Amino acid sequence: MSQGSNFVDYVKISCRSGNGGPGSAYLHRDKKTSMGGPAGGDGARGGHVIVKGNAQLWTLLHLKFRKHVFAGEGGAGGATMKSGKMGRDEILEVPLGTIAKDAETGEILFEITKDGEEQILLSGGKGGLGNSHFKSSTHQTPRYAQPGLPGKEEWKVLELKVLADVGLVGFPNAGKSTLLSVITAAKPEIGDYPFTTIVPNLGIVSYRGHQSFIMADIPGIIEGASEGKGLGFRFLRHIERNAVLLFMVPADTSRSIKEEYEILLSELSAFNPELMQKPRIIAISKTDLLDDELQREIQKQLPKDIPSIFISSLANKGLMDLKDLLWKAING
């Protein structure tokens, strides 16, 4: 199974939190007292459905087949002021960058960005109070207690935005998957046809002195992706999280390098203008096809205010220099 088919970035789950336990209406009894004062314990809250960040996870695959999640019921209050046992919480571990939404309204509830961070997706019902809470000067032996509140049952959506240091941006066939396979441990599918990459591929790039950074190959953008054409919004949103955008334009493009770069920029800008604030680097790929003269011609077309580099993944040309440029941009 390819890495692509293991990558799941969207799940919809029916969640049910636990009912709160009822309070107890117990009246104290012992050898000397046949009918004493109220001594009923409180019912416990029902279990929450909780979402927890796990930095070791990359995908929501493990939740794909969990269509229903049920938390435990709160225990009833007991005699002699004994509280009930709290309902079992159901904990869903998710990768960092996961957003929780209400499936009905689409409202964003929260986002998980730290390892070990916990947020309540659906809270359990509150436990009922025991009869001791209802004792008063005029009513010494209340024989009633509160019932627990019911839990909730709702559909929720968990959606992942990839957290990576470098996002690869380019048209299909710009050589992004090949670059990723050469400089990281990822093994993306590589094919010479558009849309080989239909989900983000992630890889760890080893750098000098045992350092590393994460690179994500985001599926090829086509003109109109910001309007939902091609692979559209679903994949463009992954770019929102990347610290540095690496624009890849192949040396054998049918357009001019400048034109191809500008189309990519306008797509990103239309999708989210804030992306224009991110550091950018331009890599001209497949440059094993170029001689020095052609390279100089291309250099003239490139924007002067953005770092650029000529690389060839197949010929291993310029890759260390590229890592240096990226490292500097990430830590800039």
N, C-alpha and C positions, 0 to 999 in steps of 0.2 A: 504494500500500500504506500503511495507516495505521501510526502509530507503534506502536499496540498489537500488530499482527501481526509487527512487527520485534523485539518484546521477547521474548527467550528467557531464562528464569531457571533452566533445569535441563537438563543433558546427561549422558548415560551413554556412556562411551567404553571400548573395549577397548584396553588399553595393553600394549605389549611392550617391555621394556628389552633392550639388547644383551648378547650373550654376551661373557664375558671372553676375550681372546686367549690361546692357549697359550704357555707359556715355551719357549725354545729349548734343545735339548740339544747345541748346537754345541761341538766341541772345537777349540781353536786350532791353526791350520796356517799355516806360511809356508815360504819357501824352505829355511830351516834346520831347520824342525820339521815332521815328518810327522804327528805325533799329540801335541799339547800338552795343556795343562790346559783345564778347562771355561771356555767364553767365551760361553755362550748368554745372550741378553738376555731380559728379562721381557716377558710378554704384557701388553697394555694392558687397562684396564677397558672394559666395554661401555658404550654410551651410556645416560644417564639419561633418564627422561621428567620434565621440569621444568615447573612452573607459575610464571608470572611476572606480577606485577601491572602493569597499564597504566591510568593514570588517564584516558586518552582514551576508554576503552571503557565502554559503558553496559549491554551485553547479551552473552549467550553465543551469539548468533546465528551468528557465524562458525565456531563449533565444532559446530553442530547436525548438520551432514552429514558430520563426520569421525568415522566409527564406529570406525576403527582407527588407532592411532598406534604406529609402530614406530621405535625408536631404532637407531642403527648398531652394528655388531659391533666389538668390540675387536680390534686387529691383533695378529698373532703376534710373539713376540720374534724378533730376528734374530741373525746372527753378530756376533762381536766386541762383545759386550755391548750390542748395539743394542736398545732397547726398542721395543715395537710402537706403533702409532699409536692414540690413544684413540678409542673409538667416538663417533660423532656424537650429541650430545644432541638430543632433540626438545623444543622449548620451546613450551608452550601459553600464549599471552597471555590474561589474563582481567581483567575489571573488578575494582576494589577492592570488597571485601565478598563475594568468592567463597570458598566453603567446599568443601574436598575431602573426600570420604567413600569408604570402602570399600563397594562395591556389595553385597557379600555380607552383611557384618555391620552396615552402617549406621554404623560407627564413624567419628567425625570425626577426620581426620588432621591437618589444619591449616586456617588461614584466612589469606587474603591481604588485608592492610589498607593497604599502602603501595605507592606507585608504584615500580616497579623491584625490588620484593621477589621473591626466588626461593625456591621450596621444591621438594624432590625428591618427586615423586609416586610414582615407581617407580625404584629404583636399579639400575644396570647390574651385570652379573656382574663379579667381581674377576678381574684378569688372573693367569695362572699365573706362578710364579717360574722363571727360567732355571736351568740346571744349575750355574752358579757358586755358587748359594746352598747347594748340597748337598755341596760339597767339604769334606773333613775330613782329619785327619792319617792316618787309616787308609784313606780312600777318596779318592785324589787325582784320579781322572778319572771322576766320575759321568756316566753316559751317559743320564740321564733328566732330565726337567723336568716341572713341574706343568702339567696342563691348566688352562684358564681355567674359572671357575665359570659356570654358565648364567645367562642373564638371567631375568626373571620375566614372566609373562603374567597380567594381572588386569583385571577390570572396575572402573572407578572412576566416581564420580559427582561432577560439579561443579555446585554450587548457588549461586545468587546471592541475597544479601540486599541490598536497595538501601540505599546509604549516602546519606542526604539530610538536610538541615538541618530541614526541616519536613515532617511527614506529615499528610495530610488524612484525617480520620476522620469517617465519617458514613454514614447509610443510603443506599441507592441513591436517586438523584434529589435529593440535598441541595444540588446545585449545585456540586459539587467540580470536575468537568471544566470547567464554564463559567468558574469562577474561574481555574483553571489556564490556560485558553486566553486569558483577558483579561490576566492579570498576568505571564505568562511567554511564552517563544518556542515553547512546546510547542503542538501542534495535536491535542489528543485528540479522539476520536469523541464527539459529544454527541448524546444521544437522550433523549426523555422516556419512558424505560421502564427498569425495574430492570436492573441488571447491564450497562449499556452498557460500563463499564470492567471488563474482565476480566483485565487485567494492569496493573501500576503504570505510570502515565505520569509522566515526569520533565520538569521544566522549570526553567530558570534565571530567577530573578526579579532584574531590575535594580533596584538601590537607589541612594540618594543618593551622589554623589561617586564614580561608576564602581564602586561595590561591588556584590556580588551574593550570592545564596544559592540553594540548590537546594530545590525543592519536589516532593514525590511525591504523586500522587493514588493512594491505595491503594483497591482495589475496595471497593464498598459492603459494609458489614457488615450481616448480618441477625441477628436473635436466633437463637442456636444455632450461630453460626459457630465458636465456640470448641470445640464438639463435632464439628466437621467438616461441619456442614450448610452449605447455600449454597455459597459459594466457599471457606469453611473455612480450615484451617491454612495451606495453600499460600500464601495471600495475607496472612494475619495476620502471618506471620513477617517480612514486609517492614517492619512497623511497629517491630520491635525495635530497628532501627538509627537511627531518626529522633531528632534532638536535641529537637525541640519537636513536640507534637501539637496540631494545629488541629482542634477539634471543630466540625463544621458542622451546624447544625440549621436547616431551612428555616422561614420565618415561617408558611408555610401547612401545617405538619405537622398530621396528624389527631389526634395526641396533644398533651399539654402539652409545652412546651419542656423543662421539668425532667425529665419522664418519659423523653423521647427521649434526653436527655443521660445519664441514669442507666443506661438499657439499654446504651448504647454503652460506658459505663464498666465495667459488670459483664461485658460480653463480653471486653473487653480484660483485665480483672483475672483472669477465669477462664483465659484463654489464657496469660498470664504476669504475675503480680502485680508484677514489677519495673517493668512499664510505668507503674504508678501513680506512680513516682518522677519521671517526666519532666515538665518544665514543660508546662502546658496553657493553651490560649486557646480561648474559645468565640466563634464567629462566627455570628450569626443572619443567614442568607442570604435572598435574595428579598424584601428589606425595602422595595422600591419599591411593594409592595402595602399597606404600613402607613401609617396616619396617626399623628400624634404621640401621641394618646391610647392607641392600641393598643400603640405602642412602649413607653410608660411602664408599661402593664400587664405586658408581657412582661419588662421590666427587673426587675420585682418578683420574678419566678419564678427569676431566674438566681442561681447560687451567688455569695455575696459575696466568697469568697476567691480567685476565678479571674478574670483579666482577660477582659472580654467586649466585643464590638463589633457594631454593626449595619451590614451591608454589602448592596450590590446590585451584582452583576457587570455586569448589563445597563445599569443607570443610572450605573455608575462611582461609586457612593456608598461612601464610607468606605474605599476601597482603599489610599490612601496612609497613612491612619491604621493600617490593618491591617499594612502593611509595617513601619511604625515599631514596632508592638507585637511583631511577629515578630522583627525585628532585635534588639530589646532582650532578648527571651527567649533567642535563639540565643547572644548574646554576654554573657548575664547571668552 
